[in-house]
Amino acid sequence: MNNNIEKLQKMIDESEKIVFFGGAGVSTESGIPDFRSADGIYMMDYKYPPEKIISHSFFVEHTKEFYEFYSKHLYAPGAKPNAAHYKLAELEKVGKLSAVITQNIDGLHTAAGSRNVYELHGSTLRNYCMKCGKSFDVEYVCGCNDIPRCSCGGIIKPDVVLYEESLNDTTVNGALKAIENADMLIVAGTSLTVYPAAGFIRYFKGKNVVLINRDATEMDERFGFIIHGKVGEILSQIKA
């Protein structure tokens, strides 16, 4: 592992426009479960398949059941940024990291101090009335015992991208531009199976591309350098 850290450190030292692309594995060290591991959200024995619950059609047709699952499993009120989030914010502060692109909806990168963050799948911290557009914080939404509603009577929806919904064009374009302009791409904590996000890495034209992940992925052969392990434990050893 020491040799891998030294190699990663050397790549970072030689780079000036690093982009970090992260998935659920970045936040597991903050106590937030991932989706596809043995103890992940998709493995839960639930009344409905979890993948179906977090779809647009299920939200529309079974809104109360959606919120029962969402409030219990997708919103993590006590979660705090971990070593990975803080190290990335530090790398951005010293001018090494140009952008964080995340598939997570927990808002922990921003909480840790990162400024240029592209949240591909939105954030649980933002919520809006589907009728009048009024904004609500997550405490209000998840504090309701029933379907959360606005004073106008409209249903409140989390600003997260559900299955069957499209990614935000502005967010996608910004993320792709950051990857295209990067001289180093660090991909971490993701199985690279969720599209279109997983396809973003093909836009990278720079020198060094690194994968940090606990388990092997089907796309390992695309990376010249791979470190298997916990993202926070690895990045905490890097000097900005």
For each residue, the residues with C-beta under 8 A, 3 or more apart:
1: 4 5 227 229
2: 5 6
3: 6 7
4: 1 7 8 227 234
5: 1 2 8 9 234 237 238
6: 2 3 9 10
7: 3 4 10 11 225
8: 4 5 11 12 210 225 227 234 238
9: 5 6 12 13 238 239
10: 6 7 13 14
11: 7 8 14 15 184 208 210 225
12: 8 9 15 18 91 96 184 238
13: 9 10
14: 10 11 208
15: 11 12 18 96 183 184 207 208
16: 95 96 183
17: 98 181 182 183 184 206
18: 12 15 91 96 97 98 182 183 184 185 186
19: 97 98 99 100 101 178 179 182 184 185 186 204
20: 88 97 99 100 101 186 188
21: 101 102 179 185 186 187 188 190 200 201
22: 25 26 84 100 101 102 103 104 187 188 189 190 231
23: 26 34 102 103 104 188 189 190 191 192 194
24: 27 28 32 33 34 35 40 103 104 189 190
25: 22 28 34 188 189 190 213 214 230 231
26: 22 23 29 84 85 102 104 188 189 231 232
27: 24 30 32 34 79 82 104 106 108 189
28: 24 25 31 32 33 34 189 230
29: 26 82 83 84 230 231 232 233
30: 27 76 79 80 81 82 85 106 108
31: 28 76 78 79
32: 24 27 28 76 79 104 106
33: 24 28 39 40 41 73
34: 23 24 25 27 28 37 40 41 189
35: 24 40 41 42 50
36: 40 42 191 193
37: 34 40 43 214 215
38: 43
39: 33 43
40: 24 33 34 35 36 37 43
41: 33 34 35 44 50 73 74
42: 35 36 49 50 51
43: 37 38 39 40
44: 41 50 73
45:
46: 49 50 53 69
47: 65
48: 52 53 58 62 65 69
49: 42 46 52 53
50: 35 41 42 44 46 53 54 69 73
51: 42 54 55 163
52: 48 49 55 58
53: 46 48 49 50 58 62 65 66 69 70
54: 50 51 58 59 66 69 70 74 162 163
55: 51 52 58 59 162 163 164
56: 59 60 162 163 164 165
57: 60 61 164
58: 48 52 53 54 55 61 62 65 66
59: 54 55 56 62 63 66 157 162
60: 56 57 63
61: 57 58
62: 48 53 58 59 65 66
63: 59 60 66 67 147 155
64: 67 68 146 147
65: 47 48 53 58 62 68 69
66: 53 54 58 59 62 63 69 70
67: 63 64 70 71 141 142 144 147 148
68: 64 65 71 72
69: 46 48 50 53 54 65 66 72 73 74
70: 53 54 66 67 73 74 75 142 158
71: 67 68 74 75 141 142
72: 68 69 75
73: 33 41 44 50 69 70
74: 41 54 69 70 71 105 124 160
75: 70 71 72 124 138 142
76: 30 31 32 79 106
77: 138 139 142
78: 31
79: 27 30 31 32 76 106 108
80: 30 108 111
81: 30 85 86 108 109 111 112
82: 27 29 30 85 86 108 232
83: 29 86 87 232 233 235 236
84: 22 26 29 87 88 188 189 231 232 235 236
85: 26 30 81 82 88 89 108 109 111 112 114 232
86: 81 82 83 89 90 112 113
87: 83 84 90 91 232 235 236 238 240
88: 20 84 85 91 92 97 100 109 112 114 235
89: 85 86 92 93 109 112 113 114
90: 86 87 93 94 113 240
91: 12 18 87 88 94 96 97 238 240
92: 88 89 95 96 97 98 100 113 114 115 116
93: 89 90 113 240
94: 90 91 240
95: 16 92
96: 12 15 16 18 91 92 240
97: 18 19 20 88 91 92 100 114
98: 17 18 19 92 116 178 181 182
99: 19 20 116 117 118 174 175 178 182
100: 19 20 22 88 92 97 109 114 116 117 118
101: 19 20 21 22 117 118 120 175 178 179 200
102: 21 22 23 26 109 117 118 119 120
103: 22 23 24 120 121 190 194 197
104: 22 23 24 26 27 32 108 109 119 121
105: 74 119 121 122 123 124 158 160
106: 27 30 32 76 79 123 124
107: 110 111 119 123 124 125
108: 27 30 79 80 81 82 85 104 111 112
109: 81 85 88 89 100 102 104 112 114 117
110: 107 113 114 115 117
111: 80 81 85 107 108
112: 81 85 86 88 89 108 109
113: 86 89 90 92 93 110
114: 85 88 89 92 97 100 109 110 117
115: 92 110
116: 92 98 99 100 178
117: 99 100 101 102 109 110 114
118: 99 100 101 102 171 174 175 178
119: 102 104 105 107 122 123 171
120: 101 102 103 161 167 171 172 175 197
121: 103 104 105 160 161 167 197
122: 105 119 126 158 159 160 161 168
123: 105 106 107 119 126 159 160
124: 74 75 105 106 107 127 138 158 160
125: 107 137 138
126: 122 123 135 158 159
127: 124 135 136 137 138 140 141 148 156 157 158 159
128: 133 134 135 136 156 157 159
129: 132 133 134 136 150 152 154 155 156 157
130: 154 155 156 157
131: 150 152 153 154 155
132: 129 150 152 154
133: 128 129
134: 128 129 150 151 152
135: 126 127 128
136: 127 128 129 140 141 148 150 156
137: 125 127 140 141
138: 75 77 124 125 127 141 142 158
139: 77 142 143
140: 127 136 137 143 144 148 156
141: 67 71 127 136 137 138 144 148 156 158
142: 67 70 71 75 77 138 139
143: 139 140
144: 67 140 141 147 148 149
145:
146: 64
147: 63 64 67 144 155
148: 67 127 136 140 141 144 155 156
149: 144 153 154 155 156
150: 129 131 132 134 136 153 154 155 156
151: 134
152: 129 131 132 134
153: 131 149 150
154: 129 130 131 132 149 150
155: 63 129 130 131 147 148 149 150
156: 127 128 129 130 136 140 141 148 149 150
157: 59 127 128 129 130
158: 70 105 122 124 126 127 138 141
159: 122 123 126 127 128
160: 74 105 121 122 123 124
161: 120 121 122 165 166 167 168
162: 54 55 56 59 165
163: 51 54 55 56
164: 55 56 57
165: 56 161 162
166: 161
167: 120 121 161 171 172 196 197
168: 122 161 171 172
169: 172 173
170: 173 174
171: 118 119 120 167 168 174 175
172: 120 167 168 169 175 176 196
173: 169 170 176 177
174: 99 118 170 171 177 178
175: 99 101 118 120 171 172 178 179 200
176: 172 173 179 180 200 203
177: 173 174 180 181
178: 19 98 99 101 116 118 174 175 181 182
179: 19 21 101 175 176 182 185 200 201 203 204
180: 176 177 203 204 205
181: 17 98 177 178
182: 17 18 19 98 99 178 179 185 204 206
183: 15 16 17 18 206 207 208
184: 11 12 15 17 18 19 206 207 208 209 210
185: 18 19 21 179 182 201 204 206 208 209 210
186: 18 19 20 21 210 212
187: 21 22 190 192 201 209 210 211 212 213 223
188: 20 21 22 23 25 26 84 211 212 213 231 235
189: 22 23 24 25 26 27 28 34 84 212 213 214 231
190: 21 22 23 24 25 103 187 194 198 213 217
191: 23 36 194 213 215 217 218
192: 23 187 198 201 217 218 219
193: 36 198 217 218
194: 23 103 190 191 197 198
195: 198 199
196: 167 172 199 200
197: 103 120 121 167 194 200
198: 190 192 193 194 195 201 219
199: 195 196 202
200: 21 101 175 176 179 196 197 203
201: 21 179 185 187 192 198 204 209 219 222
202: 199
203: 176 179 180 200
204: 19 179 180 182 185 201 209
205: 180
206: 17 182 183 184 185 209
207: 15 183 184
208: 11 14 15 183 184 185 224 225
209: 184 185 187 201 204 206 222 223 224 225
210: 8 11 184 185 186 187 223 224 225 226 227
211: 187 188 217 220 223 225 226 227
212: 186 187 188 189 226 227 229 231 234 235
213: 25 187 188 189 190 191 216 217 226 228 231
214: 25 37 189 228 229 230
215: 37 191 228
216: 213 220 228
217: 190 191 192 193 211 213 220
218: 191 192 193
219: 192 198 201 222 223
220: 211 216 217 223 226
221:
222: 201 209 219
223: 187 209 210 211 219 220 226
224: 208 209 210
225: 7 8 11 208 209 210 211
226: 210 211 212 213 220 223
227: 1 4 8 210 211 212 234
228: 213 214 215 216
229: 1 212 214 233 234
230: 25 28 29 214 233 234
231: 22 25 26 29 84 188 189 212 213 234 235
232: 26 29 82 83 84 85 87 235 236
233: 29 83 229 230 236 237
234: 4 5 8 212 227 229 230 231 237 238
235: 83 84 87 88 188 212 231 232 238
236: 83 84 87 232 233
237: 5 233 234
238: 5 8 9 12 87 91 234 235
239: 9
240: 87 90 91 93 94 96
